[in-house]
Amino acid sequence: MSDNVKLYRKIADTVADAIEAGQYKLGDRLPTERELAEQFGVSRPTLREAMIALEMLGMIEARHGLGIYVTGDVRPVAPQAAERETEIGAFELIEARRLFEGEAAALAATSITEDQIAQLESLLERMHEEEEIRGEDADREFHLVIAAATGNGAIIATIENLWDWRNRSALARNILTRARGMGLEPRIAEHRRVVEALKARDPAAARQAMRDHLERVIEHLLHATETEAVERAQQETNARRDAIAKRVAI
């Protein structure tokens, strides 16, 4: 297999090959995520992205309290090379952001202006007060202000591009939509710690605050894509809808 194939895609292809070869048949339960992660020697986020990619193809299904089951034994037509190039998962994106934005925050701490700090403070208020979608816009703008504070055009373009990949990749959109359903929203206290480190002009603290923030975003994505968590969120949503319907009917 080509070395430039993404790691989660290699795993998804390997499992799909095993299903098509009859190693796992329709209705069979796959090994647990932990067992598969150990088998392939990868992290939970990478394995989770592989499983979600297979779920989107209709080949597997995660069932509440039961595990992951084979639901299709033939892959749909393989995506074109251009489509596969845009197929980047949300975990990959956050891991890349953690690397780049941690260093960007450290650099920004040495050159950020008072006007830019004021912008960040204002954006914190917007995250706190605004509804979900506009709050996400404020979150994006917050991180781009920090990128701009580095004064480095390549860093600014890289970080802006990483944010834009959220909408280009079907896999990333799928994962982030699940997370949004579980209450993923701007994490204001963590953003505040980043601002305080920038105000103190402390590169090490700014780097750590940003890395800690994005590590917690990864943890939330893992939680949001757990079968049990998704099932619970669906039950709560259905319960709210039933309650509203009853009130309307009275």
HUCOR-V688015 format. One record per backbone hydrogen bond with DSSP energy under -0.5 kcal/mol. CO is the residue of the C=O (numbers start at 1). NH is the residue of the N-H. E is the energy in kcal/mol with one decimal. If there is no record, write none. Layout:
CO&NH&E  CO&NH&E
This chain:
2&5&-1.4  6&10&-2.2  7&11&-2.0  8&12&-2.5  9&13&-2.9  10&14&-2.2  11&15&-2.5  12&16&-2.5  13&17&-2.7  14&18&-2.0  15&19&-2.1  16&20&-2.7  17&21&-2.0  18&23&-2.2  18&24&-1.0  19&22&-1.2  25&28&-2.8  28&70&-2.6  32&36&-2.6  33&37&-2.8  34&38&-2.2  35&39&-2.5  36&40&-2.5  37&41&-1.1  37&42&-2.0  43&47&-2.2  44&48&-3.0  45&49&-2.2  46&50&-1.8  47&51&-2.3  48&52&-2.4  49&53&-2.2  50&54&-1.9  51&55&-2.2  52&56&-2.4  53&57&-0.9  54&59&-2.2  54&60&-0.7  55&58&-1.3  59&71&-2.5  59&72&-1.6  61&63&-0.6  61&69&-2.9  63&66&-2.2  63&67&-2.0  67&63&-3.3  67&69&-0.5  68&30&-3.2  69&61&-2.1  70&27&-2.6  80&84&-2.2  81&85&-1.8  82&86&-1.0  83&86&-0.5  84&87&-1.0  86&88&-1.7  88&172&-0.7  89&93&-2.2  90&94&-2.6  91&95&-2.6  92&96&-2.4  93&97&-2.8  94&98&-2.7  95&99&-1.6  96&100&-2.7  97&101&-3.1  97&102&-0.6  98&102&-1.0  99&103&-1.3  100&104&-2.3  101&105&-2.3  102&106&-1.7  103&107&-2.4  104&108&-3.0  105&109&-1.8  107&110&-1.4  108&111&-1.5  108&112&-2.4  113&117&-2.0  114&118&-2.3  115&119&-1.9  116&120&-2.2  117&121&-2.3  118&122&-2.2  119&123&-2.3  120&124&-2.0  121&125&-1.6  122&126&-1.8  123&127&-2.5  124&128&-1.7  125&129&-2.0  126&130&-2.7  131&135&-2.6  132&136&-2.0  133&137&-1.8  134&138&-2.1  135&139&-1.9  136&140&-2.5  137&141&-2.5  138&142&-2.3  139&143&-1.9  140&144&-2.0  141&145&-2.1  142&146&-1.6  143&147&-1.9  144&148&-2.5  145&149&-1.8  146&150&-0.6  147&150&-1.4  147&152&-0.5  148&151&-1.5  151&153&-0.6  152&156&-2.4  153&157&-2.4  154&158&-2.2  155&159&-2.5  156&160&-2.3  157&161&-2.2  158&162&-2.1  159&163&-1.8  160&164&-2.0  161&165&-1.6  163&166&-1.3  164&167&-1.4  164&168&-1.0  165&169&-1.9  169&173&-2.4  170&174&-2.3  171&175&-2.2  172&176&-2.7  173&177&-2.3  174&178&-1.9  175&179&-2.3  176&180&-2.5  177&181&-1.9  178&182&-0.9  179&182&-0.7  179&184&-1.9  180&183&-1.6  186&188&-1.2  187&191&-2.0  188&192&-2.6  189&193&-1.6  190&194&-1.4  191&195&-2.2  192&196&-2.6  193&197&-1.9  194&198&-2.1  195&199&-2.9  196&200&-1.7  197&202&-2.3  198&201&-1.4  201&203&-0.7  202&206&-2.4  203&207&-2.6  204&208&-2.3  205&209&-2.6  206&210&-2.2  207&211&-2.5  208&212&-2.9  209&213&-2.1  210&214&-2.3  211&215&-2.0  212&216&-1.9  213&217&-1.5  214&218&-1.8  215&219&-2.0  216&220&-2.2  217&221&-2.3  218&222&-2.3  219&223&-2.3  220&224&-2.9  221&225&-1.5  223&226&-1.2  226&230&-2.5  227&231&-2.6  228&232&-2.4  229&233&-2.4  230&234&-2.3  231&235&-2.3  232&236&-2.4  233&237&-2.4  234&238&-2.6  235&239&-2.2  236&240&-2.2  237&241&-2.3  238&242&-2.4  239&243&-2.2  240&244&-2.3  241&245&-2.6  242&246&-2.2  243&247&-1.9  244&248&-2.3  245&249&-1.9  246&250&-1.1
